Amino acid sequence: MLVDPDLMKTRAFIGNEWIDAEAVTPVMNPANGNIIAEVAKLNEAQARQAVDAAQAVFPAWSGALPQSRAARLRAWYDLIIGHREDLARIMTSEQGKPISEARGEIDYAASFIEFYAEEAKRPNIENVTSHLPDAEVEIWREPVGVAALVTPWNFPSAMITRKAAAALAAGCTVVVHPSHETPLSALALAELARRAGFPPGVFNVVTGRASELVPAWTSDPRVRALSFTGSTEIGKLLYRQSADTVKRLVLELGGHAPFIVFKGANLDQAVEEGIKAKFATTGQDCLGANRFFVERPAYDAFCEKFAAATAALTLGPGMDNPDLGPLMNEGAVAKQEEHVKDAIAKGAKLMTGGQRDAQGPLFFQATVLKDVSDDALIMREETFGPVAAITPFDTADEVIARANDTEYGLVAYLHTMDPRRIYRLSRALQFGMVAVNRTKVTGAPIPFGGMKQSGIAREGARFGLEAFTDIKYVCRDWA
């Protein structure tokens, strides 16, 4: 069903060559369970081969004029926009998200490439007033070297481009490992990178099981940076594995976002934004609102409106463009069931949904629970699915303490019309990003990332490029 069938690749991409393997990994459409492709399952030696290719071209790529790197990135961006519909169809087929969301992700993914194509040309030398007589001081930013990028299945295009565009603009070369559940989007991006004219070895995609491939990169001293998006548990593992080679780390880890609604807020707006914050990507989003705190005078009205809006959401195969699609795998569905059962056992009331849907084994109904106790699993763990937990609060101090009572600190959502409360909570909430009276906050120009165990460093903005650079200080004496 693709306009350009050549975008459907099933072999890995190393040194601008398509690489076979002795084994393959099946890729399943989560909407119907059909196998849509069998993708090369590389081994550790082939993972190191990708580093060989990236390391070999690094001097030429890092030494190229910034305008040259920018031109390649711009060409890649143009190709992605030109193949938007095919890329979206590939994504929906392997990930399951509604086709309109997939199209939106392609636009989002491309925006990082466009942004960093422009940033690549910015001056990277800073003059500093010398503290020494007869000396001239400069600070340079230089690319760190080969960067390993390990990406998840929930955003199989955007999580690659957000990392790769910054690294490539900085002058790094990259080896990419996409999730074994959604490798087709990454390989389509690789084909377009090849057409954009990236030199062999600059952009490589290594497919297979992360546990069999990524340790070859964490232990390799030639890999100078590691950028990972995924669970906090795996992020900690990669942190430990990277210690011996002291890599530059960019970790975008789990979230457990509070969604706080005060009395006096625009309840209709809060409900509308809450639906977006909870159910985008069928809830499979680290930015997903997990814990809804509503001030008691507004509590009953919010619960009723939110449950009604949730019950109206459509569920179905992504190609039919419903509001929600299937979940990624059986483990994700089982987690929803566990969280719902546990919350009800601890006193929560089920307002809508709460079970698997008849459309297929990976479909779970959009669910709302009210009166959820703080000791319920859903209030302690990242649900990563379409289950919303709502609980009341009485004071600002109380909700600040309860919202911050988590190891996570990625994003918080706040709804209130009181400017003093907006300022106070924006400062008091221990989260890297705060969205006030809205949900959409991400984009290429902003520093995406979290506090506490939600990650290290930032992606996007100039900070995303700087994460792939080292600072060199030069002090010259002209005597």
C-alpha positions as CSV (number, residue, x, y, z in Angstrom):
1,M,0.0,0.0,0.0
2,L,3.1,2.3,-0.2
3,V,3.6,4.8,-3.0
4,D,7.3,4.0,-2.7
5,P,7.6,0.3,-1.8
6,D,11.4,0.6,-1.6
7,L,11.0,2.3,1.8
8,M,10.0,-1.1,3.3
9,K,13.4,-2.4,4.2
10,T,14.1,-5.6,6.2
11,R,17.9,-5.6,6.4
12,A,20.1,-3.5,8.7
13,F,22.0,-0.5,7.4
14,I,25.8,-0.2,8.0
15,G,28.1,1.9,5.9
16,N,25.3,2.7,3.4
17,E,25.0,-1.0,2.7
18,W,22.0,-3.3,3.5
19,I,23.2,-6.0,5.8
20,D,21.7,-9.5,6.2
21,A,21.9,-11.7,9.3
22,E,21.8,-15.4,10.1
23,A,18.5,-14.9,12.0
24,V,15.5,-12.7,11.7
25,T,13.0,-11.1,14.0
26,P,9.3,-11.0,13.1
27,V,7.5,-7.7,13.1
28,M,3.8,-7.9,14.1
29,N,0.9,-5.6,13.4
30,P,-0.5,-5.2,16.9
31,A,-4.0,-4.5,15.5
32,N,-4.4,-8.0,14.1
33,G,-1.4,-10.1,15.0
34,N,-0.3,-10.5,11.4
35,I,3.5,-10.7,10.7
36,I,4.2,-7.9,8.3
37,A,8.0,-8.4,7.9
38,E,11.0,-10.4,9.1
39,V,13.9,-8.1,9.9
40,A,17.6,-9.0,10.1
41,K,18.6,-9.9,13.7
42,L,22.2,-8.9,13.9
43,N,24.8,-10.2,16.3
44,E,27.4,-8.5,18.5
45,A,30.1,-8.7,15.8
46,Q,27.9,-6.8,13.4
47,A,27.1,-4.2,16.1
48,R,30.9,-3.6,16.3
49,Q,31.0,-3.5,12.5
50,A,28.7,-0.5,12.7
51,V,31.0,1.3,15.1
52,D,33.9,0.5,12.7
53,A,32.0,2.3,9.9
54,A,31.0,5.2,12.1
55,Q,34.5,5.6,13.5
56,A,36.2,5.5,10.0
57,V,34.1,8.4,8.6
58,F,34.1,10.5,11.8
59,P,37.2,12.6,11.0
60,A,35.8,13.5,7.6
61,W,32.3,14.2,8.8
62,S,33.4,16.2,11.9
63,G,35.9,18.1,9.8
64,A,33.4,19.0,7.1
65,L,32.1,22.5,6.8
66,P,29.0,23.0,9.0
67,Q,27.2,24.2,5.9
68,S,27.9,20.8,4.3
69,R,26.4,18.9,7.2
70,A,23.4,21.3,7.2
71,A,22.8,20.6,3.5
72,R,22.7,16.8,4.1
73,L,20.3,17.3,7.0
74,R,18.1,19.6,5.0
75,A,17.9,17.1,2.1
76,W,16.9,14.4,4.6
77,Y,14.2,16.6,6.0
78,D,12.8,17.3,2.5
79,L,12.7,13.6,1.7
80,I,10.9,12.8,4.9
81,I,8.3,15.4,4.3
82,G,7.9,14.2,0.7
83,H,7.3,10.6,1.9
84,R,5.2,11.6,4.9
85,E,2.2,9.3,4.0
86,D,4.3,6.2,3.4
87,L,6.3,6.7,6.6
88,A,3.1,7.1,8.5
89,R,1.6,3.9,7.1
90,I,4.7,2.0,7.9
91,M,4.6,3.3,11.5
92,T,0.9,2.5,12.0
93,S,1.4,-1.0,10.6
94,E,4.2,-1.9,13.1
95,Q,3.2,0.3,16.1
96,G,-0.5,0.4,15.9
97,K,-1.1,4.1,16.6
98,P,-3.9,5.9,14.7
99,I,-2.8,7.0,11.3
100,S,-3.5,10.7,12.1
101,E,-1.1,10.4,15.0
102,A,1.5,8.7,12.8
103,R,1.3,11.5,10.3
104,G,1.7,14.0,13.2
105,E,4.8,12.1,14.4
106,I,6.4,12.2,11.0
107,D,6.0,16.0,11.0
108,Y,7.4,16.1,14.6
109,A,10.3,13.9,13.6
110,A,11.1,16.0,10.6
111,S,11.0,19.2,12.6
112,F,14.1,18.2,14.6
113,I,16.0,17.7,11.4
114,E,15.0,21.1,10.0
115,F,15.9,22.7,13.4
116,Y,19.3,21.1,13.7
117,A,20.1,21.7,10.0
118,E,19.9,25.4,10.9
119,E,21.8,25.0,14.3
120,A,24.6,23.2,12.5
121,K,25.7,26.5,11.0
122,R,25.8,28.5,14.2
123,P,29.2,29.6,15.4
124,N,30.8,27.3,18.0
125,I,33.6,29.5,19.2
126,E,33.2,31.8,22.3
127,N,35.6,34.5,23.2
128,V,36.3,35.0,26.8
129,T,37.9,38.0,28.4
130,S,41.4,36.7,29.4
131,H,42.3,36.6,33.1
132,L,46.0,36.4,32.2
133,P,48.3,39.1,30.7
134,D,49.4,38.6,27.1
135,A,47.0,35.7,26.6
136,E,44.0,35.2,24.4
137,V,41.3,32.8,25.5
138,E,38.8,30.9,23.4
139,I,36.3,28.1,24.2
140,W,35.5,25.7,21.4
141,R,32.8,23.0,21.1
142,E,33.9,19.9,19.3
143,P,31.9,16.7,18.5
144,V,32.5,13.9,21.0
145,G,32.8,11.1,18.4
146,V,30.6,8.1,17.6
147,A,27.2,8.3,19.3
148,A,25.0,5.3,20.0
149,L,21.3,6.0,19.9
150,V,18.9,3.5,21.5
151,T,15.3,4.2,20.9
152,P,11.8,2.8,22.0
153,W,8.8,1.5,20.1
154,N,6.2,4.2,21.1
155,F,7.7,6.9,18.9
156,P,9.7,4.9,16.4
157,S,10.6,7.9,14.1
158,A,10.7,11.0,16.3
159,M,12.9,9.4,19.0
160,I,15.5,8.7,16.3
161,T,15.5,12.1,14.6
162,R,15.5,14.0,17.9
163,K,18.8,12.3,18.8
164,A,20.3,11.8,15.4
165,A,19.8,15.3,14.0
166,A,21.5,16.9,17.0
167,A,24.4,14.5,16.9
168,L,24.9,14.8,13.2
169,A,24.7,18.6,13.3
170,A,27.3,18.6,16.0
171,G,29.7,16.5,13.8
172,C,29.2,13.1,15.4
173,T,28.5,9.9,13.5
174,V,25.8,7.6,14.8
175,V,24.9,4.0,15.3
176,V,21.1,3.5,15.9
177,H,19.3,0.7,17.6
178,P,15.6,0.8,17.2
179,S,13.2,-1.4,19.2
180,H,13.0,-4.9,17.7
181,E,9.2,-4.4,17.8
182,T,9.3,-1.3,15.5
183,P,12.4,-1.4,13.3
184,L,10.7,-0.7,10.0
185,S,10.4,3.1,10.6
186,A,14.1,3.3,11.4
187,L,15.1,1.5,8.3
188,A,12.8,3.7,6.1
189,L,14.6,6.7,7.7
190,A,17.9,5.1,6.8
191,E,16.9,4.7,3.2
192,L,16.0,8.4,3.0
193,A,19.3,9.3,4.7
194,R,21.1,7.3,2.0
195,R,19.2,9.2,-0.7
196,A,20.0,12.5,1.1
197,G,23.7,11.9,0.4
198,F,25.1,11.1,3.9
199,P,28.5,9.6,3.4
200,P,28.8,5.9,4.2
201,G,29.1,5.2,7.9
202,V,27.6,8.5,9.1
203,F,24.2,7.1,9.8
204,N,23.9,3.4,10.7
205,V,20.9,1.3,11.9
206,V,21.5,-2.0,13.7
207,T,18.5,-4.2,14.1
208,G,18.0,-7.1,16.5
209,R,17.7,-7.6,20.3
210,A,19.0,-4.7,22.4
211,S,20.3,-7.1,25.1
212,E,22.5,-8.8,22.4
213,L,23.7,-5.6,20.7
214,V,23.9,-2.6,22.9
215,P,26.5,-4.0,25.4
216,A,28.9,-4.1,22.5
217,W,28.5,-0.3,22.3
218,T,28.5,0.5,26.1
219,S,31.8,-1.4,26.4
220,D,33.4,0.1,23.3
221,P,35.6,3.2,24.1
222,R,35.2,4.4,20.6
223,V,31.5,5.1,21.3
224,R,31.8,8.4,23.2
225,A,28.1,9.2,23.8
226,L,25.1,7.1,24.5
227,S,21.5,8.5,24.1
228,F,18.7,6.4,25.3
229,T,14.9,6.8,25.6
230,G,13.0,4.2,27.6
231,S,12.3,2.9,31.0
232,T,14.1,4.1,34.1
233,E,15.1,0.5,34.9
234,I,16.9,0.0,31.5
235,G,18.3,3.5,31.8
236,K,20.0,2.6,35.1
237,L,21.4,-0.6,33.5
238,L,22.9,1.4,30.6
239,Y,24.3,3.9,33.1
240,R,26.1,1.1,34.9
241,Q,27.3,-0.5,31.7
242,S,28.7,2.8,30.4
243,A,30.7,3.6,33.6
244,D,33.9,1.9,32.6
245,T,34.2,3.9,29.4
246,V,32.9,7.2,31.0
247,K,30.5,8.0,28.2
248,R,28.6,11.1,27.7
249,L,25.0,10.1,28.6
250,V,21.7,11.5,27.5
251,L,18.9,9.5,29.2
252,E,15.2,10.3,28.7
253,L,13.5,7.9,31.1
254,G,10.1,7.2,32.6
255,G,7.4,9.6,33.6
256,H,4.6,9.6,36.1
257,A,2.9,12.9,35.3
258,P,0.5,14.6,37.7
259,F,-2.5,16.4,36.2
260,I,-3.6,19.0,38.7
261,V,-7.0,20.9,38.5
262,F,-7.9,23.6,40.9
263,K,-11.4,24.9,41.5
264,G,-12.0,27.9,39.4
265,A,-10.2,26.4,36.4
266,N,-12.0,26.1,33.1
267,L,-13.3,22.6,33.6
268,D,-14.3,22.0,30.0
269,Q,-10.8,23.0,28.9
270,A,-9.2,20.9,31.7
271,V,-11.2,17.9,30.5
272,E,-10.3,18.4,26.9
273,E,-6.6,18.8,27.7
274,G,-6.8,15.9,30.1
275,I,-8.1,13.6,27.4
276,K,-5.1,14.6,25.2
277,A,-2.6,14.2,28.1
278,K,-3.9,10.8,29.0
279,F,-4.9,9.1,25.8
280,A,-2.5,10.3,23.1
281,T,-0.6,7.3,21.7
282,T,-3.2,5.2,23.5
283,G,-1.6,6.2,26.7
284,Q,1.8,4.8,25.7
285,D,3.7,8.0,26.2
286,C,6.2,9.0,28.9
287,L,4.4,12.4,29.0
288,G,1.1,10.7,29.6
289,A,-0.9,12.0,32.6
290,N,-1.0,9.2,35.1
291,R,-2.4,10.8,38.3
292,F,-5.3,13.2,38.1
293,F,-5.5,15.4,41.3
294,V,-8.7,17.6,41.4
295,E,-9.5,20.1,44.1
296,R,-12.5,18.8,46.0
297,P,-15.1,21.5,45.1
298,A,-14.5,20.7,41.4
299,Y,-14.0,17.0,41.8
300,D,-17.4,15.5,41.1
301,A,-18.1,17.7,38.1
302,F,-14.6,17.0,36.6
303,C,-15.0,13.2,37.1
304,E,-18.4,13.1,35.4
305,K,-17.3,15.3,32.4
306,F,-14.0,13.4,32.0
307,A,-15.6,10.0,32.2
308,A,-18.2,11.0,29.6
309,A,-15.5,12.3,27.3
310,T,-13.5,9.1,27.7
311,A,-16.5,6.9,27.0
312,A,-17.0,8.7,23.7
313,L,-13.5,7.9,22.4
314,T,-13.3,5.4,19.6
315,L,-11.1,2.3,19.6
316,G,-9.9,0.3,16.6
317,P,-7.1,-0.5,14.1
318,G,-4.9,2.4,13.5
319,M,-5.5,2.5,9.8
320,D,-9.2,3.2,10.5
321,N,-8.0,6.4,12.3
322,P,-9.8,5.9,15.7
323,D,-9.0,7.9,18.8
324,L,-7.1,4.9,20.3
325,G,-5.4,1.9,18.8
326,P,-4.1,-1.3,20.2
327,L,-1.4,-1.6,22.8
328,M,2.0,-2.7,21.8
329,N,2.2,-6.2,23.3
330,E,0.6,-8.5,25.8
331,G,2.7,-7.2,28.7
332,A,1.3,-3.8,28.2
333,V,-2.3,-5.1,28.3
334,A,-1.6,-7.2,31.4
335,K,-0.3,-4.1,33.2
336,Q,-3.5,-2.3,32.6
337,E,-5.5,-5.2,34.0
338,E,-3.3,-5.4,37.0
339,H,-3.5,-1.6,37.8
340,V,-7.3,-1.6,37.4
341,K,-7.8,-4.7,39.6
342,D,-5.5,-3.3,42.3
343,A,-7.1,0.1,42.3
344,I,-10.6,-1.3,42.7
345,A,-9.5,-3.6,45.4
346,K,-8.2,-0.6,47.3
347,G,-11.5,1.3,47.1
348,A,-11.5,3.0,43.6
349,K,-14.7,3.2,41.6
350,L,-14.7,2.2,37.9
351,M,-16.5,4.9,35.9
352,T,-16.0,3.6,32.3
353,G,-13.9,0.9,30.5
354,G,-11.7,-1.3,32.6
355,Q,-11.2,-4.4,30.4
356,R,-9.9,-5.8,27.2
357,D,-12.0,-5.0,24.1
358,A,-13.6,-7.6,21.8
359,Q,-11.7,-6.2,18.8
360,G,-8.6,-8.2,19.6
361,P,-6.2,-9.3,22.4
362,L,-4.2,-6.1,22.4
363,F,-7.1,-3.7,22.6
364,F,-7.9,-2.3,26.0
365,Q,-10.8,0.0,26.7
366,A,-10.2,3.7,27.7
367,T,-10.7,3.6,31.4
368,V,-11.5,6.0,34.2
369,L,-11.1,5.3,37.9
370,K,-12.2,7.7,40.6
371,D,-11.4,7.8,44.3
372,V,-8.1,6.1,43.8
373,S,-6.0,5.8,46.9
374,D,-2.4,6.9,47.0
375,D,-1.2,3.4,47.8
376,A,-2.7,1.9,44.6
377,L,-0.1,0.6,42.1
378,I,-1.4,3.1,39.4
379,M,-0.4,6.0,41.8
380,R,3.1,4.6,42.2
381,E,4.0,3.1,38.8
382,E,4.0,4.3,35.3
383,T,0.9,2.8,33.7
384,F,1.8,3.4,30.0
385,G,-1.7,2.7,28.8
386,P,-5.2,4.1,28.6
387,V,-6.2,4.1,32.3
388,A,-6.8,7.4,34.1
389,A,-6.7,7.5,37.9
390,I,-8.5,10.5,39.6
391,T,-8.3,11.5,43.2
392,P,-9.4,14.6,45.2
393,F,-7.2,17.1,47.1
394,D,-8.0,19.9,49.5
395,T,-5.0,22.3,49.7
396,A,-2.1,23.5,47.4
397,D,0.5,22.3,49.9
398,E,-1.1,18.8,50.0
399,V,-1.2,18.4,46.2
400,I,2.4,19.7,45.8
401,A,3.6,17.0,48.2
402,R,1.5,14.3,46.7
403,A,2.5,15.2,43.1
404,N,6.2,15.3,44.0
405,D,6.0,12.0,45.9
406,T,7.6,9.9,43.1
407,E,11.0,9.0,41.8
408,Y,10.0,10.5,38.4
409,G,10.1,14.1,37.4
410,L,9.4,14.5,33.7
411,V,6.3,16.6,33.2
412,A,3.5,18.0,35.3
413,Y,0.2,19.5,34.0
414,L,-1.5,22.3,35.9
415,H,-4.9,23.9,35.4
416,T,-5.8,27.1,37.3
417,M,-6.7,30.7,36.5
418,D,-4.9,32.1,39.5
419,P,-1.6,33.7,38.4
420,R,0.0,33.5,41.8
421,R,-0.8,29.8,42.0
422,I,0.6,29.2,38.5
423,Y,3.9,30.8,39.6
424,R,4.0,29.0,42.9
425,L,3.3,25.5,41.6
426,S,5.5,26.0,38.5
427,R,8.4,26.5,40.9
428,A,7.4,23.9,43.5
429,L,6.7,21.0,41.2
430,Q,9.8,18.9,40.8
431,F,9.5,18.2,37.1
432,G,11.6,19.2,34.2
433,M,8.6,20.5,32.3
434,V,5.4,22.1,33.4
435,A,2.4,22.6,31.1
436,V,-0.1,25.3,32.4
437,N,-3.6,25.2,31.0
438,R,-2.5,23.2,28.0
439,T,-1.0,19.8,27.0
440,K,1.1,20.3,24.0
441,V,4.5,21.7,25.1
442,T,7.1,19.7,23.1
443,G,8.9,20.7,19.9
444,A,12.4,21.1,18.4
445,P,13.2,24.5,20.0
446,I,12.5,23.4,23.6
447,P,14.8,21.4,26.0
448,F,13.0,18.1,26.6
449,G,13.9,16.2,29.7
450,G,13.2,15.5,33.3
451,M,14.5,15.7,36.9
452,K,15.2,13.0,39.4
453,Q,15.1,9.5,37.9
454,S,13.4,10.7,34.7
455,G,16.7,11.3,33.1
456,I,19.9,13.1,32.4
457,A,20.6,16.0,30.0
458,R,18.1,17.5,27.5
459,E,17.0,16.8,24.0
460,G,15.9,19.6,21.6
461,A,17.0,23.2,21.6
462,R,20.7,24.1,21.6
463,F,21.1,21.9,24.7
464,G,20.4,18.8,22.5
465,L,23.3,19.7,20.2
466,E,25.6,20.6,23.1
467,A,25.0,17.1,24.6
468,F,27.0,15.7,21.8
469,T,30.0,18.0,22.1
470,D,33.0,18.4,24.4
471,I,34.3,21.8,25.5
472,K,37.9,22.6,24.5
473,Y,39.6,25.6,26.2
474,V,42.4,27.2,24.3
475,C,44.8,29.8,25.9
476,R,47.3,31.4,23.5
477,D,50.3,33.5,24.2
478,W,51.4,35.7,21.4
479,A,54.7,36.6,22.9
